[in-house]
Amino acid sequence: MSWILPFLFVLTLVVTIHELGHYWAARAFGTVIDSFSIGFGRAIFKWRDKRGVEWRIGWIPLGGYVRFAGDDNAASIPDHDDLAEMKAKILEHNPATALQRFFHFKPVWQRAIITVAGPAANFILAILLFTFFFGVFGEVQVTPRITGVTPGSAAEQAGFQAGDILRTVNGRAIKDFKEIMPVVAIRANEPIAFTVDRGGRMIDLVATPAQKMTTDPTGARQRIGVLGLEHVDRREDAVRVRYNPVQAVAMGTGRTWEVLSTSLYYMGRLVRGQVPADQLGSFIGIAKASDAVAKAGAQGAPNPAMGVFGSFLALLQLSAILSVSVGFLNLLPIPVLDGGHLLFYGYEAVARRPLAANVQAVGYRLGLALLLGFMLFAVWNDLQRYNVFNFLGGLFS
């Protein structure tokens, strides 16, 4: 339960906001909505509002969905035979304008906005959460001073020395040592340009991180880029920076972009075969990360109540990062995902007619197969990464 509950909190928050993005955009265009569900399966609680929308809480708390009138399933994949029948029934007793209240009969630009509103809501959630933390707590910046260089490492070969202060990485100014960690981690075997302050002189260095198998705080084994730079925080190097509301919004937006650009860069390296595919993770990895983050947030709390509050804040930070990832993944041009819908709408906008129903059906089936295959592969990776098979084998040995 120590990792299931934090995982469900993070997942439910991120997915519910995603679906609310679709819902709010659909309402703005007067779309008929059948139901909004948090969770899947049989409803353990439900009610219907004055607009006729059924709000449900399903007994399987693994996401959620918004279902428009005419949808044959929670993924908004239309059954074209059912739509033809529904269209005939609507026109039988209503003028043709009534069709425009139904999602699948709306102008393509409205369908596109409703579709993209889900990922957009995820990005907005991330910006709001990051803005909250920057505005309320500010951030502690520690001078990125190198306190040691590992002998024989890529950093030593590049010419780094103890006492150097990092100023830029790939042209971007840095103010804290932790800022270079994600940059180095995803750039194994790729040169990185640094500028360091060495006794008042600015020196340019180029280092290529070596790929190394490490164990992260969740216990997962992963291959990441490692330079061999050592850093120990010193009290005199630390300063807490406070931000006013405008600055907090700018920082929150910037942090969201950093997470998104890192995801884009990593995906590009993955497609080009520069990153091993066995590093892809699944919901198991997210659950383990949720557990580690919740425990870290509660660490050092003076009492249980403050521990729970600390875990809550830490999980909100994880939710911001996960929300960016969910928004990004949903925009991939794979049928079944929002990006796949947008791909079909793009064709419809250019060709002035929808893609043939049978072609769409094949595309959705292929997209579903691809998505399920990807999920199974990611789950297999996590089972290997967390030594689950070795654990199970030990139970019977």
Secondary structure as GFF3:
##gff-version 3
##sequence-region A 1 397
A	DSSP	alpha_helix	4	28	.	.	.	ID=ss1
A	DSSP	beta_strand	33	48	.	.	.	ID=ss2
A	DSSP	beta_strand	54	68	.	.	.	ID=ss3
A	DSSP	alpha_helix	80	93	.	.	.	ID=ss4
A	DSSP	three_ten_helix	96	101	.	.	.	ID=ss5
A	DSSP	three_ten_helix	103	105	.	.	.	ID=ss6
A	DSSP	alpha_helix	108	137	.	.	.	ID=ss7
A	DSSP	beta_strand	139	142	.	.	.	ID=ss8
A	DSSP	beta_strand	148	149	.	.	.	ID=ss9
A	DSSP	alpha_helix	154	158	.	.	.	ID=ss10
A	DSSP	beta_strand	165	169	.	.	.	ID=ss11
A	DSSP	beta_strand	172	173	.	.	.	ID=ss12
A	DSSP	three_ten_helix	177	179	.	.	.	ID=ss13
A	DSSP	alpha_helix	180	185	.	.	.	ID=ss14
A	DSSP	beta_strand	192	198	.	.	.	ID=ss15
A	DSSP	beta_strand	201	207	.	.	.	ID=ss16
A	DSSP	beta_strand	210	215	.	.	.	ID=ss17
A	DSSP	beta_strand	221	226	.	.	.	ID=ss18
A	DSSP	beta_strand	229	230	.	.	.	ID=ss19
A	DSSP	three_ten_helix	235	237	.	.	.	ID=ss20
A	DSSP	beta_strand	238	241	.	.	.	ID=ss21
A	DSSP	alpha_helix	245	271	.	.	.	ID=ss22
A	DSSP	three_ten_helix	277	279	.	.	.	ID=ss23
A	DSSP	alpha_helix	283	298	.	.	.	ID=ss24
A	DSSP	alpha_helix	304	330	.	.	.	ID=ss25
A	DSSP	alpha_helix	338	351	.	.	.	ID=ss26
A	DSSP	alpha_helix	357	385	.	.	.	ID=ss27
A	DSSP	alpha_helix	388	396	.	.	.	ID=ss28
###
